[in-house]
């Protein structure tokens, strides 16, 4: 049965101790606090982000603009965008499933388009707007697609969920979720081993119909 | 992946110049094929040259037909209004391929150059004449259920191009514009671009070392007005074709004036069928004609133990596609 797990923002003031002690809640709050503290210098850094060196060999500085914030990492050119997000930027919401572009767990948005972050290099994604699952909500407020996944129970183990949600957001944006069949076809790049497909389709369709 | 240096090229001259000095380097556009193969250690390159900045872009009407830049992405071409209007088979071949994410990434040039999905090619633990010339082909007697039945050799039975787009391009007489290291351009029909395996399955196309695909041009003709791409898979989406057919018919007063037929998933290269076209041209547009054309298309098939089913499957796929455009 679909049930609503959407947290009531009034029940928990911002910055209060994690009430379930979970790593996820902690990470989310820590990220928020860190984001606030670092915001002003990074905005000026964003303005400076223009050209980058044409040839990169060995460990080199790269600038990635993720969820609106420019951050500098030290990485080799062979580092994929997925590994840079997870290992260099500690944005572990984006999952590594197959690492070969077959499962969709690593789906992120680059300049508003959904891509498999495992099959593109971090070095190639400088000067682009990257959005991950961590950047979808507004502070404590979930994105409508996140809320719809909770409402429709669009997951079981949760491993494919960040990729499903990112793909779902793009799918609706593209106008490819007008019918259940169309949503299924255009979500086919995201596999779910638990088989939550009917609930995922329900979540994507609900957001599409609200638009 | 092995480590490599990365260079972003601004011009074709700069890109080809790097490969001239370092022939083991490789171009990267979308990266969806290249990085996949490099992660599996099936290809290793000391340097990758990013060609995304090259001006091989745009989808425009020219005197020769619709010209599509090699750096355009599959998703953009598949949903382009001009492509949809003039070549529905080309649009379908793109939108039935891969996944939305991969289609957002993969370039047209890269799609044309994608490599086989043969399990023995993709597993470095096995010999493979494509990877290591002369090492042997375990597919001949191994799991070959999704390998080719047309154009094969004793050295290789892979569907060297496993994708969809080039099947439609081969059907509709598309021509590739290539640019070599001297900056000289040449035009090669898609049907001549891919090589049959013969004794040299490691040579897959006529592309010279360092040569770039600049664009593909598809001429409009009476038979492109009604066209379709039908793809049969092991699941309903996100899979390579077991068999597919790109067809176009010009039917006037019940008679076929001109026809184009190419098959995917069954040939060692995108399989244009002049045999089927010969049966169709001048004949009544009936199911009996389509059955005869399908029989002609598969006449030379050489199935192995596990892929015998593909003869009937490809015939039925072709008949269904022809019925759809004749309808």
Interface residues (C-beta under 8 A of the other chain):
Chain A: X54 X55 X56 X57 X58 X76 X77 X78 X80 X99 X100 X101 X104 X107 X113 X114 X115 X116 X118 X119 X120 X121 X123 X124 X167 X170 X171 X174 X176 X184 X185 X186 X188 X189 X190
Chain B: X1 X2 X3 X4 X5 X6 X7 X8 X10 X28 X30 X31 X32 X35 X36 X39 X40 X48 X50 X52 X75 X98 X99 X100 X101 X102 X104 X105 X237 X238
